[in-house]
Amino acid sequence: MIRNVFLFVLLLFLYIFKGFCVVNAQVVRPPGGGKDISQPPAQPTCPPCGEPSPPADSGEYFYYCATDDAKAACVTNYGDFAGYDEMACYDLLKDCFKDVNGECDAETKKKVACCMTLITGCGSVSNGFSCSESEANPIRGAKLLAPSDTNVGYPNECMCDPGYQCKSWDDASTLCEGKIDRGEIGIPTQFKTKKTRCYDSGDDCKKACGPTPTPYSQTITECNANFFDPLNPSFDQYRMVPICIGTTTTETDPACLSEDKCWRADLPCGWRCLGLYYCDPIVRGCRFGFFLRPGIEDCSNKLALRGMPGKCFFTEDECRIDGCMGCTPQCDAPEDVCAEDVVSDGCGGTCTGTKVCTPSIISPPGFEVRNSSSILVMPDGSNRNHICEQIFWTDQAVSSKNVNYRFSMSSNNPIDAVMIGFNNADSDDLIISEAGIAGGDTMQNVTGVGVTVDFSSEQIGAGPFTANFTVKYGNNFPKNLNAIWVTAMDTEGRTMPWTYVNRTFKSWNCDVPLSGTLYDGSGETDASCATGTGFSVIANSDLNFTSLEYYRNIDLGVTETVGTNITSPAYFNYPGLVWGSTYNKKFNADLDADPGEMIFGTKDKGAGATSYKCPGTLLLNETYVSAYSTVPEIVVDYSTIVNPEPWYQVMGGGLAAKTTIKNSVPVTCYNDVTVPLCQPGISIDSSEVGSSNSGMVAAGSGIDKGCANCSYGIPNNWDVASNLVPAIYTYDYFFNEYFVKAGLGVSLAANAKMSDLGVGYTGVVFVNGNFNIDQDNALAVGTNDYLVIFVNGSITFEAGVNSSAGIFVAKDAINMIDSSDTQLQVEGLLYSIGSDVNFLRNFVTHSKNRKYPSTVIKYRPDYLFKLPSELVRVFSGWKQGT
Amino acid sequence: METRNVKKGQTVLFVLLISAVVAVIGLSMSKKTVVETKINSDEELLKQAFNSAESGIDYYLKTGETTYESEDKKQKAEIIRTSISAGNNYVFEELTLDSRKGILWLAAHDSNGNVDEANGYNGGSLNITVKDGDNNDFVGAIEVDYYYRDADGKIKVTRKGYNLKNSNLISGFESVSDSFVSGFQTNGTPLLITIMPLGRSAWITIDSASDFPDQGELITSVGKAGDVSTSPVSRKVKLSNKFKFPFFMLEAVTAGGQITN
């Protein structure tokens, strides 16, 4: 327990006096700028607790207060009996602080008080100075003892872990019997700075005191028996100074008394020894050893006993100058000396060890991030992770926000304290420290807000140490990127500098604000997300954009729908779609039901993107909106062709033009996703007359099909730049061959109309002028009905006609004109002998052009086989002879 | 006095000489006129015979009668009708021009020229061999349209395209390494197949295990004129009457100008 506190104090002193040493000096900067996170986390503010740095908690040291100079606070020294009466000596630094507190000025008192808070975890200290509860470490369960409490003799003092309360070196239960403060054995009463807490039973007290032995309770000290051994003059043996060894007492081993190496158990044996320097003739250098006080005499006697009369000195300098002239510096066994340690060479110089004693991260596995199910989470290409990644989710709806950080370390001694620091890009840092690990009683301290931490560790001896932090992020955790650093300290106080683990982590609320605009791409024949074409003209109110919802599946059978805020006429926004989700959209019914489909593109606004990306559906993943932006935000723009040009489509047959073919198959047809899907081709299959029967699209001087991605034909995407229309026929030819010679059909005057023929007319008709289709007609499949109309002028399909059937041959143009909200379907074929076929008919509701052709020509192969034979024979090969 | 008599003799001789020349010329002219009269008479009879043959064909096409006689009994024609047989290896009679469709009927026709599906091609696989105008392997593309009646009695069409000799002429056409298509499978009741060469004109042959129906008829009309009962002048006219569609009936939309919206 005491060790734990010391380690923790040491860790804090690292913040204050030494700072953080960046060994792995990688430069890590947040994507969005802000604070430089290439440095370790900011040091927590803590007032200095006196000087110098506290020494290790080893038995030969005592802390004392320089009572005549309270500001000097607590200093250390060897337990020198000479000064014992004048100085208050303590076995714990905190006790020393407590006692000098009353002598300090106000500022120092405050500093000491707060420092004590950090050291002990107590909420208050004596003498009226206190720290707030939030400043105290709550983990230790510190609280003030009320006067009524069992804190006998020392009311209102800080009570910490009961382990601190035991003041006996032996069985604490004995001392607590009867709840009587018996004072402290072996320590002058004026130094009663420890609290005594008694328990109803000895077992409780034992439990509270923790395991025995404690350093002073059951060990005795033997001054170095091997300070000089000519028969075994190894350097180590001289230097090894086992102060307290064994448990031998005079009661158990009377011989020890005769050998002058035993002491009463109630006195620290170390007080009987005095460290002195003497000149070792073998190594020709000054060496250090412990001798029985007053020391000089014992030292001299033992040197003489070994046949080496000489002097003994209090300091190494005295030894070197007065007693050991010609000293030969020697660095003995540097491989056994830690690299950061400096030892004497015996002649006033120093030696540096080579042994690696400082803890270091083992790689592999190195630093790991795992989810709450301990599944390893790999970083992205920039060594980043964030809390909204799917792997951290326990279900689709709510992120558990638990992240497990692990790292393994090697060290020469057991690891006693570890810290993990999150250097926040633009906010306060988060530091989680765990101290006292080796003692099995870990103290935790967390700076920063919005997290709670579970910690565990594992280490067997000085073997690999694994630290295991499970951080539970709260919603108020700062929403930005954190560079992760770690440090550790072993039981000897050897500290691994703050080390960047080459990983950053971001915890945020996963909300992605969305904004967007609806554009009108009517003026573009090739509106495309990839090129951004069609995203320049903002849609006007004609589009009637009133609603846009996004919905996603958050669990089996559970759908979450959110409605965007619409700002007329074409803007919308929503404060927080959930990162990692896939959303489908739903516009207001008339837009959704409207033929055609919108194209859309996204921009990662948080990352400052200016060009569109084109997902098939709205995916809020790293590809489309970076979670690592300072404020992840997405723009979703839609473009639709509100009023495309009218277009036409042929089913089951081909098209042939002497000059050009022009159509305007709209990109909305190409992008259509509503069933039945629009077929973006000039010629498509007609399932009514077979399969794979879309025909060749042929023109002598070029073909313009409309949108670039649309097809000439589906499935037969055929086109040829060739004139398939020979100029071999005229109206007169047909009239003479069929009407005059074959006697087929009837002849009508110019400007005749379909209504003149009457509904259900079948046969061959010749019209000596223009002809109008002014009413519907049909020719049923499976009958012998047919209709062939040869026109010595132009043919016009009027707007009121919805369906027509027959073979229509005109000397001049064939025109589909005007507007209707019904598609015109012609079952048969069209032939303009010497002019154009003009598909000018439009939908009254122009938006229907987005998905539907205004005119469809359905090729009817059955006509060929029920025409009169006179129409389907060709005479050729005239020959004459005798 | 003697001088005067000499001069009178010379004059008589001159007159006689002139008279002889005139006589010779006159006789010569008379013979030529007779010959030409004879030639003109033969040509007129031949024309009459030709016209009789033509009229005979028209008469046949209108009435189906194989004997024709003019009202004045001076012209007469005899009509002989023979079928254009295709066998099981039909060679298109003419070079099929580039971008034009050649036709092979798979349905038969009755004597009136109406489609007779019951007696047509039995179905199976077809082999289509294509040669260029020089009778070399055809390097180009062909579009093959197959018309048939399905089991439900509906007439349907399917279209296929081939880039022969891997010509890669038409995007989307199937690439074939040879200059022929083997194993073109028919289905349903075969009615018609059209083949359109693209890139160049072609000689096309279609063969199959079964016979194809007749593709039309050859009408031979022998017209007579003159003394039609004893020594007539005759003229023969042959007409190939094939069952064939005007090209525009094989497309959905055809324009001698442009097709536009």
Interface residues (C-beta under 8 A of the other chain):
Chain A: E645 P646 W647 Y648 V650 M651 G652 G653 G654 L655 A656 A657 K658 T659 T660 I661 K662 N663 S664 S683 E688 V689 G690 S691 S692 N693 S694 G695 M696 A698 A699 G713 N716 N717 W718 D719 V720 S722 N723 L724 V725 P726 A727 I728 Y729 K741 G743 V781 G782 I807 V809 A813 I814 L829 L830 Y831 S832 I833 G834 S835 D836 V837 N838 F839 L840 I857 K858 Y859 P861 D862 Y863 L864 F865 K866 S869 E870 L871 V872 R873 V874 F875 S876 G877 W878 K879 Q880 G881 T882
Chain B: F50 A53 D58 L61 K62 D98 S99 R100 A107 H109 N112 G113 N114 V115 E143 Y147 D150 G153 K154 I155 K156 V157 T158 R159 K160 G161 I170 S171 G172 F173 L191 L192 M196 L198 G216 S234 R235 K236 V237 K238 L239 S240 N241 K242 F243 K244 F245 P246 F247 F248 M249 L250 E251 A252 V253 T254 A255 G256 G257 Q258 I259 T260 N261
